[in-house]
Structure formats: C-alpha cells, structure tokens
Amino acid sequence: MQRRRLKRLMIGAFATCAVLADAGAAAAQAAAANEQVAITTPPAGSAAWVQDHSLDRTLPDPATADAGTVAAFFASLTPAQQQQLVREYPLVVGNLDGAPLQLRYQANRIAIQNEIDRAQAESTDPKTDSARRAADAIRVDNTRPLLDPGRQVLAFDPRGRGLVAEVMGDLATAKRIAVVVPGSDSDLSHHDNGEHPLQFSAGMARAVRAEEQQLSPGTPTAVIAWTDYVSPVGLGPDAVTSRLAVAAAPRLLRTLDGLRQTTSPVAPPALICHSYGSVVCGEAAPKMRGETTDMIVLGSPGMNVDSAAGLGTGVHVWATSRNPADWIGNVPYVEVGGMGHGADPTSPDFGAEVVSSTGAVGHAGYFDPGTASLYNFAAIALGDYQDVKYQQPS
C-alpha cells in the first residue's frame, strides 16, 4: 500500500511540475495517458519465416540471430533468392538488422504499401465501427508520405502506434553517422510533420544532417530518425518509470549492431538522445561495445544513473545545457522506488561535458537553425570536437 501511494505521489509530482512549467498539450495529456505495451517480439511473418525451408536452408531466427549471422546469411544467397524473401516476408526482411540496406528499403516500401492498403480498405468498410474507420483513415494519411520518392525506411512495424526508422543521406557511403533517439509521444503519427518539423524525429534528423553539410560539405554523412521503440504517451506513469526504456534499449543496440555489418563509417554512430530518449540511451550505454560512442543528451530527465561513470566506458557523454524555457528542468531529478530517472546530466557532479545551447527556446527548440545546440550536435557527430561550443560559466 505504501509503495503504491509513493508511486501516485511521484506521478503527481512530475505532472504537477510540468503543468507549472506550462508544458501545454503534453501536460494536459498526463491525466488521460495510458500505459503502453512495449513491442519486444519480431514482426508479423516471423513464425512462418523460421519454418520456411524453401531455400533448402535454415533462415536466421529474427528473435535470436545477431547481425553478423544475418549478414552472412544474405551474403550466401543469390539475388533471386534475396528477392524471393523480400516479396514473401517484407516485414521480416525490412526489420532484420544485418540485412543489406537496399533490401531493407525495398522490403519496407512493400510493407508500407501493404499497411496503406489494409488501412484504406478498413477505413471505408461499413462493417467496421466508426472509431476504427477514423483511426485507419489517419493511419493512411500518416503512412503514405513514407512512400514519397527518396524516402529510405530502415525499419517499419505497423503494430500498435507504429514504429519507423528513416535514413537521411546515404548510409552505404557515409563516413559519419548519427542516430536521433526521440522522446515521449514518438510513433508513426509523430515521426514527421510538415507544419512543425523540428518537433519530430524526422525533422530533427534532417536538421542535423543539413548542419553537418554546412559545416563540412565534403564529408559523406547520414542521420537516422529512430522512431523505432514504444515511447510514453504524455506525462503519465510511463514517462516517470524506465519500463519502456528498458524494453527499447535492446532494439537500439540491435540497430547499432546492424550498422556495424552494413556500413563503414570512420567512427561509431553518434547518438543524439532527446528527453525520454536519453533514458533509452542510458539503459543501452553499459552494453555498448567496440570503440567509444559519442552520446549527446538534451532536454534530459536523467539517465537512470548517479553519474556518467555509471554508464560504463563505452560512451562519451555530452550534456546539452538546458535552456531556461525548457520545462524539463522543473521535473525532480531523483529516483525513488523506481520512479524518476536519477541525476541531472547537466549538473557539475554528473561528469558529462556540458555544451552550449545558446539560442534554443523550450523543450523542442534545440534543433532550431542558428542555435549553438544544433551546431554542437553536428560538430560532435562529425568528430570536430575542437569546434564544440561549451557552456560558459555563469
């Protein structure tokens, strides 16, 4: 009883702080937010895939095969065999880390079209209830732009609110790669938006890549908008616990393992972790392997550790200075009974390198053109550490 009471108090404290900070629509959602179901199993078609012996060989199990095994398997196939798997199992191939990039893009275009066709049919089916028809009509509107010319979808899963990872640039030739890990309310319907692009992960990724091209026009770069985990909705219970971040971390690690097999940058991909996305990155950090990964956190509620040392030796943490209008600063930086996300990464005792965000305004303003934060994201992702703008002592 006492533990449940503490949980209610902590949730109330987080939501109240957000309201006091004028969090607007996000705060209004807090009371109505539902706990989300994390997606931790392979996509539809995986069961049939593992039982398919039409190629006279065992197909790698999407639930257990590592990216190296997947890469070796596809390298052993003829082009015709690869195309057969793409046609028959687009959701499996499109989400299989280690599979060739172009095959994944092709498979996901098929999977996206299949989802559009399904949702379109149900949205006009008089036998379907009106709420479901409306939801499917919205799904069509949110999904169709992913088929626009030039879009490169690295992962797509229509389950639940929808998951997607999209590539800006050419991953195959990129010498510098970055991955934007977004925060709460990220899903298929909140992946891209023409009216407010910099509040959504696709727009954030485009902004980082544009800044990289401005700073270093001759460097081949790619940035991934990684809307590929089930995030919290609003400021309800999921936002103040790490349950969804714990489920998301293995997905992020598998993505990075896949990139090791299918790309050849000069350094590991930099991670740009916004808001609850920094909790996901914090959960993944201790399991990072290989060369040190640059991990940039911004608008962070904490990373579930007391200091950067708790993240292990596989990451170099850069904490973006919190601008005064960012309401996240009013959230308690504590962890009590599984509620809260620990220490403030921008505090002097945390041990991160604190960099400037001059010009940024609000929780979603760090990717705005002309801000020191956007400049720093690009400079760090490019490895131009000597050009980073640091927070000046107050």
Secondary structure, DSSP 4 states (H G I P E B T S, - for coil): -HHHHHHHHHHHHHHHHHHHTT-THHHHHGGGPPPP----SPPTTHHHHHT--TTSSPPPPTTT--HHHHHHHHHTS-HHHHHHHHHH-HHHHHT-TTS-HHHHHHHHHHHHHHHHHHHHHHHT-TTS-HHHHHHHHHHHHHHGGGGSTT-EEEEEE-STT-EEEEEEE-TTT-SEEEEEE--TT-SGGGS--SSSGGGSHHHHHHHHHHHHHHH-TTS-EEEEEEE-S----TTSGGGGSSHHHHHHHHHHHHHHHHHHHH---SSPPEEEEETHHHHHHHHHGGG--SSPEEEEEES-S--SBSSGGGG-SSEEEEEEPPPTT-GGGGS----BTTBS-BS-TTSTTT-PEEE--TT--STT-TTSTT-HHHHHHHHHHHT-GGGPPBPPP-
